[in-house]
Each structure stands twice: as structure tokens, then as C-alpha cells.
Amino acid sequence: MEYKKQLADLIKTVKANARATGGKLTNEEITRRLGKKSRTYLSDLLNPDGPNVTQSHILVFKQVFANELQGATLPAAPKDPLNRERAYIKTLVQRLASLEARLSNRDKKIILTEIEQDTILNLKELEGQ
């Protein structure tokens, strides 16, 4: 039962972070991103009488929704003077990821995820957490 509660909490977090950034994430979308065909996959898993939720379910969910679980980031305000610099940095990160993907024969999305994770770690270190 502990894994069912953990999965339910993860789903709530992902949906809340999506809402905070102006999006909406439905159970069907979550199911699709998890690679499942059944529309009722999540409700079946979370049903107390449904199949057991395992640690594997939790790990797969965390992997698929890693970006959403890192927290919501709000878009910059219009006319913010830092937007130009942010755009430069974003462009450089995209180009770096494209170059690394070509050189290492890896998927660009995976490299972008790794860069994001490294950025979060460095930010926490700089903020003294």
C-alpha cells in the first residue's frame, strides 16, 4: 500500500507542477507518456483492489517525469531585461546538446535532461543547500 500512496503523491506533484507552469496534465497523458495503452492504467493501479504497485513502477514514473518532478519554473515576465541573456543561454545549451548528441551518437533529449540535472545540482550547491 505504501507504493500506491507514493505513486499517488508523485502524480499529484507532476500535475501541480504542470498547472503552475500554465499546462494541464491528464491521467490519459501520463499513461501515454508511460507507454501504456489502457486509458484506465493509472486508476487501476491506484485502486486499493487493483494490482500491486511495485518499486519498479515508482522508478519508471520518476524517470519519465524527471523534469516535472524537479519543480515548476514560472516563465519570465514580459519585458524583463534578463530575457535576452536567458535566451542566449538557452540557445547555447540547445546547441551544446545538439553537438554532444552528434558526437556521442546519443539522443539530444537525454543530454538536455543531464544538463538540467547538473544545473539543479550546481544551483543547490551555490545556494548552500
N, C-alpha and C positions, 0 to 999 in steps of 0.2 A: 504494500500500500504506500510505502514511503516514496517509491519511484513514481507512482501515479501522481502524488502531490507535487513532487519535484517537476514532473513534466507539465502539470497544470500551471505551476508558477512560472516556468520558462515561457510557456505560451502567452500568459498574461503580460510578461515583461516585453516580449517581442511585439505584441500588439500595442502596448502602451508606447513603446519607442517609435513605432510606425506612426501612431496618432500624433505624437509630439513633433514629428517632422512633416506633418501635413498629409500623411498617407493613411491607408487603411489596409489591414491585412486580415483576410478571412480565413476560416478553418480550411476551406477548399484550396486557397492559395498556399497555405502552409503545407497541406497534404501533397499538393502538386510539386512543391519545391523539395519535399522529402522523397519524391519519386514514386509515390503510391497512386494507384488508380481509383481506389474506392473513395467516394465523397464522404463517407462516414468513418474513415480511418481513425481520425482523432477522437471523435465521440465514442467510438467502440473501445479505443484504448483507455480512455478516461472513465468509462463506465465501470462502477465497482464490480459488476458481474462479468466484465469483459476480460480479454486476455491480459496476462501479466505484463506490466511494463518492466523492462529489464534495464540494466546499466547501459547496454548497447543502444537502446532507444534514446537514452539521455545523451550519450556521446555523439550519436549521429545528429540529433537535433542541435546540439551545441556547435557541431562542425558546420552544418548547413546554415545556421543563423548566427554565425560568429560575429558578423558586423553589427547586426541588430542587437545582440546581447552586450556589445561594448558600450552601448548607451546612445541615446538620441543626441544628435547635434543639430542645433537650430541653424537655418540659413542666415547668412549675414544680412543686415539691414540694407535697404537700397541707399545708394549714395554714400556708403561707408567708405572713407578714404583708404582703408586697408584692402578693399575688394580687389584692386589692381594687383597688389602684391600677392594676395591669396590666389588669384588667377594664374600668376606666373608660377607660383609654387606647384599648384595643381597640374599645370601643363608640364612642368619639369618632371614631376612624379610619373605622369602618364607616359612621357617619352622614355624615361628611365626604365619603366616596367616593360614597354614595348621592346626596347633594345635588349634587356635582360632575357625576355621571353624568346627572342630570336636567337640569341647566343647560347642559351641553355636548353633550347627546344622544350620549354615548359609553357603552360597556359598563363597568359597575362593576368587573368583574374586571380590566380593563386599567388602570383608575385605581388599584385596590389594588396591582397589580404595580408601577406607577410609584411609589407611595408607599413600597412595600417597598424598591425600588431606591434611592430618595432617602435612606431611613433608613439603609441599609447604607453609602452614601457618607458621610453625616454621622457615623455611628458611627466609620468608619475615620478620618475627619478628626479627630474628638475624641480618638481613641486614638493619634493621631500616626503613622498608617501611611501 
